[in-house]
Amino acid sequence: MNDMRVRAVRGVPRLGTGDDLAALLATALALAPPGERLTDGDVVCVSSKAVAKSEGRVLAADREQVVRDETVRVVARRGPLRVARTRHGLVLAAAGVDVSNTEPGTVVPLPVDPDASARRLRAELGRRTGRRVAVVVTDTAGRAWREGQTDIAVGCAGLAPLLDLAGQTDGYGTVLEVTAPAVADEVAAAADLVTAKDAMTPAAVISGLGHLVLPADDPGPGATELSRAEGHDLFGLGAGDAVLAAVRRGEPDRAGFATDTRDLGVRVAELARVAAAPFGAELQVTCDPSTGTVRASGDPLAAGALGERLRVLGWAAGCAVATLPGPGPGDTAAWMLTDSP
């Protein structure tokens, strides 16, 4: 490849539920100046929001509830911000649920199956235009240890999303071992440079990558290939998960923990259960989720250790833990858990 051209698709109207996205894109591309029309080997990048809207994913619902519905596991949280792993295998802020560029009072989660959406859109664009193209469905994401956001591929068809160069040599003859450019993500980021969020341009076309576009009958593995399996992710544990794993002295429970719920009582009950687990008969622990109190009777040293475990776990769950000054009759110690400010 010597050069690459990226251009926005102009003339796509405001999208709504049930709109034929492929037809609208094909029409806009057909009306473009001759040098901007679709050609064989082009890559069409479309925002996930445009795809979701056309598929009826605009929801008049509470955003927090939709985020919970779309979340498989909360990876990290700070105050109201949650970074969550979705059922697609993506790790995104607020599980990818968006409130921008949609009617007030509505939210737009990701498409149900972005790879399937990309495959359908590719097939229909090919049918309408007669061109062999690839389709990448894009969404905005932050990056660990980096400011700002960029677009990534959440769906892909007709393009190998990952270019594995392992075994090849560089210009100095050194054998490459783990080099694998995330082509679909790089394409999505390039498209983001021309699809301004406030300009109603939900799609872009990239020319010059025809050598990476697959035959019309080969959709490729999809963007799912770019989602790293949790067992292979060195940074897959949020701070809360890491604390819980350390306190439990076992493997982290990647299925989740009640730290992401707003219900304080649910969190208090779970924290009390985990904190009390190692003490057995030497300590009797009771919990009242309705008041956020945990009480212990038995060995004073064990009660002190329980209190420290509660404080550590409380930090992971977003709870402040205070020792009650006057334990009740028969109590060795008691604590009250409240939401951290």
C-alpha positions as a printed NumPy array, in Angstrom:
array([[  0.   ,   0.   ,   0.   ],
       [  1.349,   3.392,  -0.992],
       [ -1.478,   5.683,   0.063],
       [ -4.946,   5.698,   1.545],
       [ -7.864,   8.086,   1.211],
       [-10.557,   8.662,   3.862],
       [-13.733,  10.603,   3.063],
       [-17.02 ,  11.179,   4.861],
       [-20.296,  10.028,   3.306],
       [-22.454,  13.142,   2.893],
       [-26.189,  13.306,   2.447],
       [-27.377,  10.6  ,   4.842],
       [-30.55 ,  11.912,   6.547],
       [-31.279,  11.737,  10.26 ],
       [-31.816,   8.057,  11.012],
       [-34.732,   6.448,  12.807],
       [-36.087,   3.02 ,  13.665],
       [-36.656,   0.847,  10.623],
       [-34.708,   3.002,   8.172],
       [-32.975,   1.058,   5.413],
       [-29.406,   2.05 ,   6.219],
       [-27.885,   0.247,   3.234],
       [-30.284,   1.966,   0.837],
       [-29.564,   5.386,   2.331],
       [-25.804,   4.844,   2.148],
       [-25.974,   3.512,  -1.406],
       [-28.049,   6.517,  -2.501],
       [-25.697,   9.005,  -0.837],
       [-22.674,   7.354,  -2.432],
       [-24.319,   7.273,  -5.875],
       [-25.013,  11.017,  -5.66 ],
       [-21.457,  11.846,  -4.582],
       [-18.996,  13.453,  -7.022],
       [-17.421,  10.884,  -9.376],
       [-14.18 ,  10.699,  -7.401],
       [-16.025,   9.911,  -4.162],
       [-18.252,   7.075,  -5.304],
       [-17.838,   3.511,  -4.114],
       [-15.254,   1.332,  -5.863],
       [-14.106,  -2.258,  -5.467],
       [-11.868,  -2.732,  -2.431],
       [-13.296,   0.192,  -0.459],
       [-13.986,  -0.106,   3.261],
       [-17.249,   1.434,   4.475],
       [-17.146,   2.471,   8.132],
       [-20.492,   3.09 ,   9.837],
       [-21.08 ,   4.269,  13.389],
       [-22.643,   1.733,  15.725],
       [-25.259,   4.332,  16.635],
       [-26.439,   4.58 ,  13.014],
       [-26.679,   0.797,  12.855],
       [-28.426,   0.554,  16.232],
       [-30.952,   3.242,  15.304],
       [-31.858,   1.525,  12.047],
       [-32.28 ,  -1.743,  13.952],
       [-34.713,  -0.25 ,  16.465],
       [-32.327,   0.013,  19.41 ],
       [-33.427,   3.512,  20.462],
       [-34.859,   3.018,  23.952],
       [-36.984,   5.393,  26.027],
       [-35.531,   4.074,  29.275],
       [-33.38 ,   4.978,  32.249],
       [-29.762,   4.927,  31.125],
       [-28.483,   3.327,  34.333],
       [-30.903,   0.445,  33.945],
       [-29.913,  -0.078,  30.315],
       [-26.237,  -0.027,  31.315],
       [-26.945,  -2.736,  33.893],
       [-28.852,  -4.769,  31.31 ],
       [-25.944,  -4.559,  28.86 ],
       [-23.278,  -5.368,  31.483],
       [-21.836,  -8.81 ,  32.058],
       [-19.206,  -7.64 ,  34.538],
       [-18.113,  -4.302,  35.945],
       [-14.376,  -4.072,  35.338],
       [-13.769,  -0.777,  37.149],
       [-15.729,   2.056,  38.685],
       [-15.076,   5.495,  40.081],
       [-18.038,   7.383,  41.437],
       [-20.826,   7.14 ,  38.853],
       [-18.428,   6.068,  36.07 ],
       [-18.413,   2.378,  35.248],
       [-16.233,   0.512,  32.777],
       [-18.042,  -2.689,  31.926],
       [-17.593,  -5.811,  29.886],
       [-20.595,  -6.287,  27.622],
       [-22.114,  -9.511,  26.386],
       [-20.317,  -8.824,  23.092],
       [-16.971,  -9.187,  24.913],
       [-16.235,  -5.462,  24.62 ],
       [-14.915,  -3.407,  27.547],
       [-16.414,   0.083,  27.35 ],
       [-17.451,   2.948,  29.579],
       [-21.147,   2.617,  30.472],
       [-21.238,  -0.654,  28.489],
       [-21.377,   1.38 ,  25.285],
       [-24.792,   2.896,  26.095],
       [-24.948,   6.399,  24.622],
       [-27.153,   9.445,  25.1  ],
       [-25.614,  11.752,  22.491],
       [-27.126,  12.332,  19.029],
       [-30.434,  10.835,  20.078],
       [-33.74 ,  12.353,  21.141],
       [-33.843,  13.653,  24.744],
       [-35.115,  10.97 ,  27.086],
       [-33.788,   8.124,  24.927],
       [-30.603,   6.061,  24.969],
       [-28.928,   3.936,  22.316],
       [-27.098,   0.747,  23.307],
       [-24.881,  -1.144,  20.883],
       [-26.42 ,  -3.328,  18.166],
       [-27.394,  -6.77 ,  19.41 ],
       [-24.779,  -8.435,  17.173],
       [-22.483,  -5.887,  15.481],
       [-20.672,  -8.519,  13.389],
       [-23.986,  -9.804,  12.032],
       [-25.026,  -6.213,  11.33 ],
       [-21.793,  -5.668,   9.381],
       [-22.356,  -8.828,   7.36 ],
       [-25.9  ,  -7.814,   6.429],
       [-24.849,  -4.292,   5.527],
       [-21.96 ,  -5.557,   3.406],
       [-24.175,  -7.979,   1.486],
       [-26.82 ,  -5.328,   0.826],
       [-24.308,  -2.683,  -0.243],
       [-22.748,  -5.202,  -2.585],
       [-26.131,  -6.041,  -4.057],
       [-27.119,  -2.398,  -4.529],
       [-23.793,  -1.109,  -5.858],
       [-22.201,  -4.149,  -7.47 ],
       [-19.022,  -3.413,  -5.546],
       [-16.844,  -5.699,  -3.42 ],
       [-16.472,  -3.789,  -0.194],
       [-15.796,  -4.392,   3.482],
       [-17.884,  -2.951,   6.304],
       [-16.643,  -1.898,   9.738],
       [-19.083,  -0.891,  12.49 ],
       [-17.371,   1.624,  14.77 ],
       [-17.825,   2.908,  18.294],
       [-15.958,   5.383,  20.483],
       [-13.78 ,   4.069,  23.302],
       [-11.245,   5.34 ,  25.795],
       [ -7.86 ,   3.722,  26.324],
       [ -6.15 ,   2.685,  29.532],
       [ -3.399,   5.134,  30.523],
       [ -4.273,   7.502,  27.653],
       [ -6.338,  10.677,  27.563],
       [ -9.057,  11.139,  24.972],
       [-11.021,   8.685,  22.922],
       [-10.782,   7.043,  19.513],
       [-13.054,   4.829,  17.463],
       [-12.643,   1.058,  17.437],
       [-14.265,  -1.706,  15.428],
       [-17.157,  -3.4  ,  17.204],
       [-18.366,  -5.14 ,  14.049],
       [-16.559,  -6.172,  10.882],
       [-17.287,  -8.02 ,   7.643],
       [-15.112,  -8.581,   4.593],
       [-11.909,  -7.445,   6.292],
       [ -9.402,  -9.431,   8.312],
       [ -9.571,  -7.5  ,  11.612],
       [ -6.146,  -8.655,  12.785],
       [ -3.073,  -8.871,  10.566],
       [ -0.801, -11.501,  12.097],
       [  2.807, -10.767,  11.097],
       [  4.401, -13.31 ,  13.436],
       [  7.203, -15.168,  11.678],
       [  7.919, -12.434,   9.158],
       [ 11.056, -10.314,   9.32 ],
       [ 11.517,  -6.564,   9.642],
       [ 13.854,  -4.418,   7.553],
       [ 16.834,  -5.586,   9.592],
       [ 16.039,  -9.278,   9.317],
       [ 14.702,  -9.599,  12.865],
       [ 11.922, -12.177,  13.125],
       [  8.642, -10.671,  14.342],
       [  7.119, -12.636,  17.205],
       [  3.959, -10.893,  18.415],
       [  3.37 ,  -8.113,  15.892],
       [ -0.305,  -8.104,  14.904],
       [ -1.761,  -4.758,  13.78 ],
       [ -5.434,  -4.399,  14.711],
       [ -6.396,  -3.387,  11.171],
       [-10.111,  -2.995,  11.854],
       [ -9.447,  -0.697,  14.823],
       [ -6.967,   1.354,  12.786],
       [ -9.555,   1.71 ,  10.024],
       [-12.199,   2.789,  12.535],
       [ -9.865,   5.405,  14.018],
       [ -9.081,   6.777,  10.566],
       [-12.788,   7.087,   9.765],
       [-13.375,   8.959,  13.017],
       [-11.165,  11.78 ,  11.751],
       [-13.715,  12.705,   9.069],
       [-17.046,  11.761,  10.659],
       [-17.556,  14.714,  12.986],
       [-19.861,  13.895,  15.871],
       [-21.85 ,  17.117,  15.37 ],
       [-22.088,  17.013,  11.571],
       [-24.536,  14.113,  11.095],
       [-22.026,  12.126,   9.034],
       [-22.424,   8.581,  10.358],
       [-20.255,   6.877,   7.73 ],
       [-16.952,   7.14 ,   5.917],
       [-15.291,   5.35 ,   3.021],
       [-11.628,   4.374,   2.991],
       [ -9.898,   3.639,  -0.3  ],
       [ -6.48 ,   2.084,  -0.765],
       [ -6.927,  -1.042,   1.342],
       [ -8.212,  -3.322,  -1.402],
       [ -5.435,  -5.832,  -0.687],
       [ -7.025,  -6.405,   2.748],
       [-10.652,  -6.688,   1.558],
       [-11.836, -10.293,   1.379],
       [-13.78 , -11.916,  -1.485],
       [-17.512, -11.194,  -1.538],
       [-18.364, -14.666,  -0.224],
       [-15.915, -14.462,   2.7  ],
       [-17.097, -12.328,   5.646],
       [-14.003, -13.023,   7.747],
       [-13.983, -13.742,  11.483],
       [-15.563, -10.448,  12.524],
       [-14.462,  -7.889,  15.086],
       [-15.026, -10.48 ,  17.806],
       [-11.501, -11.654,  17.015],
       [-10.175,  -8.419,  18.536],
       [-11.815,  -8.994,  21.945],
       [ -9.2  , -10.543,  24.201],
       [-10.45 , -13.48 ,  26.261],
       [-10.631, -12.648,  29.961],
       [ -8.177, -15.384,  30.893],
       [ -5.542, -13.797,  28.637],
       [ -6.071, -10.202,  29.757],
       [ -3.325,  -9.027,  32.098],
       [ -5.378,  -5.96 ,  33.017],
       [ -8.843,  -7.471,  33.153],
       [ -9.337,  -6.919,  36.882],
       [-10.512,  -3.562,  38.117],
       [ -9.227,  -2.325,  41.462],
       [-12.31 ,  -3.648,  43.244],
       [-11.959,  -7.085,  41.655],
       [ -8.31 ,  -7.257,  42.678],
       [ -9.135,  -6.382,  46.289],
       [-11.876,  -8.982,  46.428],
       [ -9.582, -11.643,  44.98 ],
       [ -6.898, -10.802,  47.554],
       [ -9.31 , -10.9  ,  50.499],
       [-10.813, -14.155,  49.324],
       [ -7.293, -15.543,  48.777],
       [ -8.429, -17.271,  45.628],
       [ -8.949, -16.811,  41.952],
       [-11.   , -13.721,  41.062],
       [-14.667, -14.348,  40.454],
       [-14.967, -13.029,  36.913],
       [-18.678, -13.788,  36.917],
       [-19.112, -10.634,  38.931],
       [-19.694,  -9.293,  42.389],
       [-22.487,  -7.156,  43.807],
       [-20.312,  -4.034,  43.794],
       [-22.049,  -2.612,  40.738],
       [-25.516,  -2.453,  42.242],
       [-26.938,   0.751,  43.674],
       [-28.82 ,  -1.232,  46.311],
       [-26.768,  -0.727,  49.467],
       [-28.478,  -3.616,  51.234],
       [-27.392,  -6.085,  48.554],
       [-23.801,  -4.904,  48.831],
       [-23.807,  -5.018,  52.642],
       [-25.121,  -8.595,  52.695],
       [-22.496,  -9.725,  50.184],
       [-19.662,  -7.93 ,  51.966],
       [-20.656,  -9.444,  55.302],
       [-20.755, -12.921,  53.767],
       [-17.315, -12.637,  52.164],
       [-15.735, -10.96 ,  55.204],
       [-17.026, -13.596,  57.632],
       [-16.133, -16.626,  55.491],
       [-12.792, -17.591,  57.144],
       [-13.84 , -17.328,  60.795],
       [-16.14 , -20.316,  61.172],
       [-17.349, -21.076,  64.691],
       [-15.006, -18.619,  66.427],
       [-17.155, -15.705,  65.373],
       [-20.904, -15.359,  64.937],
       [-21.713, -12.695,  62.343],
       [-25.145, -11.232,  61.661],
       [-26.143,  -8.65 ,  59.097],
       [-29.116,  -6.34 ,  58.736],
       [-29.119,  -5.112,  55.11 ],
       [-31.997,  -2.739,  55.787],
       [-29.892,  -0.679,  58.218],
       [-26.446,  -1.454,  56.764],
       [-25.205,  -2.924,  60.055],
       [-22.948,  -5.923,  60.642],
       [-22.557,  -7.384,  64.137],
       [-20.116,  -9.944,  65.481],
       [-19.887, -11.881,  68.73 ],
       [-17.081, -14.164,  69.806],
       [-13.307, -13.908,  69.868],
       [-12.21 , -10.231,  70.075],
       [ -9.175, -10.756,  67.836],
       [-11.336, -12.392,  65.212],
       [-13.793,  -9.504,  65.482],
       [-10.967,  -7.025,  64.9  ],
       [ -9.841,  -8.967,  61.836],
       [-13.411,  -9.011,  60.573],
       [-13.587,  -5.247,  60.912],
       [-10.425,  -4.795,  58.834],
       [-11.759,  -7.156,  56.166],
       [-14.988,  -5.17 ,  56.056],
       [-13.083,  -1.901,  55.569],
       [-11.012,  -3.299,  52.716],
       [-14.014,  -4.9  ,  51.039],
       [-16.055,  -1.771,  51.629],
       [-13.537,   0.275,  49.68 ],
       [-13.859,  -2.147,  46.764],
       [-17.65 ,  -1.947,  46.898],
       [-17.944,   1.806,  47.297],
       [-18.958,   1.651,  50.957],
       [-17.718,   3.568,  53.981],
       [-17.374,   1.402,  57.093],
       [-17.672,   2.938,  60.558],
       [-17.313,   1.147,  63.894],
       [-20.383,   1.634,  66.055],
       [-19.389,   3.046,  69.447],
       [-21.812,   0.944,  71.441],
       [-22.254,  -2.689,  70.382],
       [-25.536,  -4.236,  71.377],
       [-25.963,  -6.852,  74.125],
       [-23.843,  -9.887,  73.344],
       [-21.978,  -8.157,  70.532],
       [-18.198,  -7.993,  70.534],
       [-18.18 ,  -5.339,  67.818],
       [-20.545,  -3.764,  65.32 ],
       [-20.17 ,  -1.686,  62.158],
       [-22.356,   0.434,  59.929],
       [-21.871,   0.549,  56.163],
       [-22.964,   3.524,  54.09 ],
       [-22.404,   4.662,  50.54 ],
       [-19.062,   6.393,  50.093],
       [-19.41 ,  10.087,  49.275]])
